[in-house]
Amino acid sequence: MAGIGPISQDWEPVVIRKKAPNAAAKKDEKVVNAARRAGAEIETLKKSTAGTNKAASSSTTLNTRKLDEETENLAHERVPTELKKAIMQARMDKKLTQAQLAQMINEKPQIIQEYESGKAIPNQQIIGKLERALGCKLRGKK
């Protein structure tokens, strides 16, 4: 540590004071009782939502009202009748089972079953795989 210079220390006293009591400490039972004994005026307030969970449920009433007023019928698009018949016919022409066709396109047999029964939600990638595997056009026949 050569060349730094003389080392000096700061010997000034440091004063640490307690903070004034915060709102939670003022509401402490001991403080309130002491104020009562001293004859000081004490204000008590009852919260309007005390003991209830109103804050959490107040926003849900708006959402519930919107849902009740909603009349639009929302449903997923299903496989059209023409498509499911075309898949079935092309598969039968190739003499394939649903499981064999599913294996050819790397999908589960359940997917082919859903497409042929009309329960599946149309996926263009799967329809494209089916077109390649079956060798026929399934989309845009009109």
Disulfide bonds with the S-S distance in Angstrom:
none
